[in-house]
Amino acid sequence: MADVNYGNIRNWYRTATSACLAVAGVALAAYPLLRPYSDEKTLSGAAAFASTAWVFAHLLAVLGFALIAAAMLLDVASRPATRNGLRLAAAVTGIAAVTLLSLYYGFECFALNEIGKAALEANSDEGMALADQIRNHPAALTLFGLGWLALGVAVTLWVVALRSGWAPIAFAALVWLYLPQFFLPSAGRIAHGVLVMIAAFATAWVLYAPSQRRPEQPDGNPAFTGTSPSVS
Protein backbone atom coordinates (compact mmCIF):
# COMPACT_ATOMS: atom_id res chain seq x y z
CA MET A 1 0.00 0.00 0.00
CA ALA A 2 1.34 3.45 -0.89
CA ASP A 3 2.33 5.81 1.89
CA VAL A 4 -0.40 8.24 2.88
CA ASN A 5 0.61 11.72 3.98
CA TYR A 6 -2.10 12.66 6.45
CA GLY A 7 -0.75 16.21 6.75
CA ASN A 8 -1.34 16.79 3.04
CA ILE A 9 -4.85 15.33 3.29
CA ARG A 10 -5.71 17.68 6.15
CA ASN A 11 -4.29 20.61 4.22
CA TRP A 12 -6.47 19.66 1.26
CA TYR A 13 -9.51 19.70 3.54
CA ARG A 14 -8.52 23.11 4.88
CA THR A 15 -8.08 24.47 1.37
CA ALA A 16 -11.53 23.15 0.47
CA THR A 17 -12.95 24.69 3.66
CA SER A 18 -11.51 28.09 2.76
CA ALA A 19 -12.75 27.83 -0.82
CA CYS A 20 -16.29 27.00 0.32
CA LEU A 21 -16.33 29.97 2.67
CA ALA A 22 -14.94 32.37 0.05
CA VAL A 23 -17.49 31.29 -2.58
CA ALA A 24 -20.23 31.53 0.06
CA GLY A 25 -19.19 35.15 0.65
CA VAL A 26 -19.45 35.96 -3.05
CA ALA A 27 -22.87 34.28 -3.31
CA LEU A 28 -24.23 36.08 -0.25
CA ALA A 29 -22.97 39.44 -1.54
CA ALA A 30 -24.49 38.82 -4.98
CA TYR A 31 -27.86 37.83 -3.49
CA PRO A 32 -28.99 41.32 -2.33
CA LEU A 33 -27.15 42.99 -5.22
CA LEU A 34 -28.97 41.02 -7.95
CA ARG A 35 -32.33 40.67 -6.19
CA PRO A 36 -34.92 43.00 -7.79
CA TYR A 37 -36.46 45.52 -5.38
CA SER A 38 -39.99 46.86 -5.77
CA ASP A 39 -43.16 47.65 -3.82
CA GLU A 40 -44.06 43.94 -4.19
CA LYS A 41 -47.78 44.78 -4.34
CA THR A 42 -48.37 46.24 -7.79
CA LEU A 43 -47.52 45.06 -11.30
CA SER A 44 -44.06 46.48 -10.73
CA GLY A 45 -43.69 43.97 -7.92
CA ALA A 46 -45.09 41.25 -10.15
CA ALA A 47 -42.39 42.01 -12.72
CA ALA A 48 -39.75 41.69 -10.02
CA PHE A 49 -41.14 38.35 -8.80
CA ALA A 50 -41.44 37.03 -12.36
CA SER A 51 -37.88 37.93 -13.33
CA THR A 52 -35.03 35.49 -13.79
CA ALA A 53 -32.97 37.67 -11.45
CA TRP A 54 -35.43 36.96 -8.62
CA VAL A 55 -34.95 33.20 -8.93
CA PHE A 56 -31.19 33.40 -9.51
CA ALA A 57 -30.58 35.74 -6.55
CA HIS A 58 -32.51 33.54 -4.11
CA LEU A 59 -30.76 30.40 -5.36
CA LEU A 60 -27.46 32.18 -4.72
CA ALA A 61 -28.59 32.79 -1.14
CA VAL A 62 -29.31 29.09 -0.63
CA LEU A 63 -25.95 28.23 -2.21
CA GLY A 64 -24.19 30.60 0.17
CA PHE A 65 -25.83 29.11 3.25
CA ALA A 66 -25.13 25.57 2.04
CA LEU A 67 -21.46 26.38 1.46
CA ILE A 68 -21.13 27.75 5.00
CA ALA A 69 -22.41 24.42 6.33
CA ALA A 70 -20.09 22.56 3.94
CA ALA A 71 -17.14 24.60 5.22
CA MET A 72 -18.00 23.62 8.80
CA LEU A 73 -18.23 19.96 7.83
CA LEU A 74 -14.91 20.03 5.98
CA ASP A 75 -13.31 21.78 8.96
CA VAL A 76 -14.29 18.81 11.15
CA ALA A 77 -12.34 16.53 8.81
CA SER A 78 -9.36 18.89 8.61
CA ARG A 79 -8.79 19.15 12.38
CA PRO A 80 -9.52 15.72 13.85
CA ALA A 81 -7.87 16.45 17.19
CA THR A 82 -8.77 20.07 17.85
CA ARG A 83 -12.00 20.80 19.78
CA ASN A 84 -13.76 18.40 17.45
CA GLY A 85 -16.91 18.25 19.61
CA LEU A 86 -17.60 21.94 19.04
CA ARG A 87 -16.78 21.69 15.35
CA LEU A 88 -19.07 18.71 14.90
CA ALA A 89 -21.89 20.43 16.79
CA ALA A 90 -21.44 23.50 14.57
CA ALA A 91 -21.55 21.40 11.40
CA VAL A 92 -24.66 19.46 12.42
CA THR A 93 -26.45 22.65 13.51
CA GLY A 94 -25.40 24.34 10.28
CA ILE A 95 -26.84 21.52 8.17
CA ALA A 96 -30.11 21.77 10.11
CA ALA A 97 -30.14 25.54 9.55
CA VAL A 98 -29.62 25.22 5.80
CA THR A 99 -32.41 22.64 5.60
CA LEU A 100 -34.87 24.95 7.37
CA LEU A 101 -33.86 28.04 5.42
CA SER A 102 -33.95 26.21 2.10
CA LEU A 103 -37.59 25.31 2.68
CA TYR A 104 -38.54 28.95 3.21
CA TYR A 105 -36.39 30.19 0.35
CA GLY A 106 -38.05 27.61 -1.88
CA PHE A 107 -41.40 29.31 -1.24
CA GLU A 108 -39.86 32.74 -1.69
CA CYS A 109 -38.04 31.83 -4.87
CA PHE A 110 -40.47 29.69 -6.86
CA ALA A 111 -43.95 30.40 -5.46
CA LEU A 112 -43.54 34.17 -5.68
CA ASN A 113 -42.04 33.81 -9.14
CA GLU A 114 -45.20 32.02 -10.32
CA ILE A 115 -47.43 34.59 -8.58
CA GLY A 116 -45.63 37.35 -10.44
CA LYS A 117 -45.97 35.59 -13.78
CA ALA A 118 -49.69 34.99 -13.21
CA ALA A 119 -50.25 38.64 -12.27
CA LEU A 120 -48.44 39.87 -15.39
CA GLU A 121 -50.35 37.46 -17.59
CA ALA A 122 -53.67 38.66 -16.15
CA ASN A 123 -52.44 42.28 -16.18
CA SER A 124 -53.79 42.60 -12.66
CA ASP A 125 -52.17 42.95 -9.24
CA GLU A 126 -55.12 41.34 -7.51
CA GLY A 127 -53.26 38.08 -6.86
CA MET A 128 -50.18 39.78 -5.40
CA ALA A 129 -51.68 39.55 -1.90
CA LEU A 130 -50.89 35.82 -2.04
CA ALA A 131 -47.21 36.64 -1.65
CA ASP A 132 -47.66 37.96 1.89
CA GLN A 133 -49.97 35.06 2.73
CA ILE A 134 -47.24 32.61 1.73
CA ARG A 135 -44.47 34.52 3.48
CA ASN A 136 -46.45 35.03 6.68
CA HIS A 137 -47.83 31.53 6.99
CA PRO A 138 -47.19 30.47 10.61
CA ALA A 139 -45.32 27.32 9.62
CA ALA A 140 -43.21 29.22 7.09
CA LEU A 141 -42.30 31.93 9.60
CA THR A 142 -41.42 29.28 12.17
CA LEU A 143 -39.08 27.55 9.72
CA PHE A 144 -37.54 30.90 8.81
CA GLY A 145 -36.95 31.95 12.40
CA LEU A 146 -35.59 28.59 13.51
CA GLY A 147 -33.35 28.46 10.46
CA TRP A 148 -31.71 31.80 11.24
CA LEU A 149 -31.41 30.92 14.92
CA ALA A 150 -29.74 27.61 14.06
CA LEU A 151 -27.34 29.27 11.60
CA GLY A 152 -26.36 31.89 14.16
CA VAL A 153 -25.75 29.22 16.80
CA ALA A 154 -23.78 27.09 14.33
CA VAL A 155 -21.47 29.93 13.30
CA THR A 156 -20.99 30.97 16.93
CA LEU A 157 -19.98 27.43 17.93
CA TRP A 158 -17.58 27.35 15.01
CA VAL A 159 -16.01 30.67 16.02
CA VAL A 160 -15.49 29.40 19.57
CA ALA A 161 -13.78 26.31 18.17
CA LEU A 162 -11.62 28.30 15.74
CA ARG A 163 -10.29 30.86 18.26
CA SER A 164 -8.69 32.69 15.36
CA GLY A 165 -9.07 36.42 15.93
CA TRP A 166 -11.48 39.10 14.77
CA ALA A 167 -12.43 37.81 11.31
CA PRO A 168 -14.54 34.81 12.40
CA ILE A 169 -16.11 36.93 15.17
CA ALA A 170 -17.11 39.59 12.62
CA PHE A 171 -18.48 36.90 10.32
CA ALA A 172 -20.61 35.43 13.13
CA ALA A 173 -21.90 38.88 14.13
CA LEU A 174 -22.97 39.59 10.54
CA VAL A 175 -24.79 36.26 10.36
CA TRP A 176 -26.72 37.19 13.50
CA LEU A 177 -27.64 40.49 11.80
CA TYR A 178 -29.35 38.76 8.88
CA LEU A 179 -32.85 38.97 10.36
CA PRO A 180 -32.76 42.71 11.21
CA GLN A 181 -31.15 43.59 7.86
CA PHE A 182 -34.30 42.38 6.06
CA PHE A 183 -35.99 45.55 7.37
CA LEU A 184 -33.35 47.84 5.84
CA PRO A 185 -33.71 49.60 2.48
CA SER A 186 -31.99 48.02 -0.51
CA ALA A 187 -28.75 49.98 0.00
CA GLY A 188 -28.48 48.70 3.58
CA ARG A 189 -29.07 45.12 2.51
CA ILE A 190 -26.46 45.38 -0.24
CA ALA A 191 -23.96 46.89 2.22
CA HIS A 192 -24.61 44.03 4.64
CA GLY A 193 -23.96 41.52 1.86
CA VAL A 194 -20.65 43.18 1.00
CA LEU A 195 -19.60 43.10 4.67
CA VAL A 196 -20.53 39.39 4.86
CA MET A 197 -18.31 38.76 1.83
CA ILE A 198 -15.37 40.66 3.34
CA ALA A 199 -15.70 38.81 6.66
CA ALA A 200 -16.04 35.48 4.83
CA PHE A 201 -12.88 36.21 2.80
CA ALA A 202 -10.98 37.17 5.95
CA THR A 203 -12.12 34.03 7.76
CA ALA A 204 -11.24 31.90 4.74
CA TRP A 205 -7.74 33.37 4.79
CA VAL A 206 -7.37 32.63 8.51
CA LEU A 207 -8.25 29.00 7.77
CA TYR A 208 -5.95 28.80 4.75
CA ALA A 209 -2.94 30.77 5.99
CA PRO A 210 0.25 28.72 6.40
CA SER A 211 0.40 29.55 10.11
CA GLN A 212 -2.96 27.79 10.51
CA ARG A 213 -1.95 24.73 8.51
CA ARG A 214 0.60 23.14 10.82
CA PRO A 215 -0.10 19.43 11.27
CA GLU A 216 -2.03 18.63 14.44
CA GLN A 217 -1.09 15.46 16.25
CA PRO A 218 -4.05 13.64 17.82
CA ASP A 219 -3.64 12.19 21.29
CA GLY A 220 -2.21 8.72 21.32
CA ASN A 221 -1.35 8.66 17.63
CA PRO A 222 2.07 10.23 17.00
CA ALA A 223 2.30 8.60 13.59
CA PHE A 224 -0.75 10.49 12.35
CA THR A 225 1.25 13.58 11.35
CA GLY A 226 3.64 11.62 9.19
CA THR A 227 3.05 8.83 6.72
CA SER A 228 1.38 5.51 7.20
CA PRO A 229 3.59 2.42 7.23
CA SER A 230 3.97 0.53 3.98
CA VAL A 231 2.22 -2.79 3.94
CA SER A 232 3.27 -5.44 1.45
TAZI-V896980 format. One line per field, one symbol per residue. phi: phi as a letter, one per 20 degrees, with the letter a starting at -180 (. if undefined). A space follows every 10 residues. Layout:
phi=???
This chain:
phi=.ffdefffff fffffffffg fffgffffff gffeffdafm cdffffffgf ffffffffff ffffffffff fffffgfecf ddlfffffff ffffffffff fffffffffe ffffffffff felbefefff gffffeggff ffgfffffff ffffffgfff fflcnfffff ffffffegff ffeefgffff ffffffffff fffffgfegg fedfgdefgm bfffeddfff cf
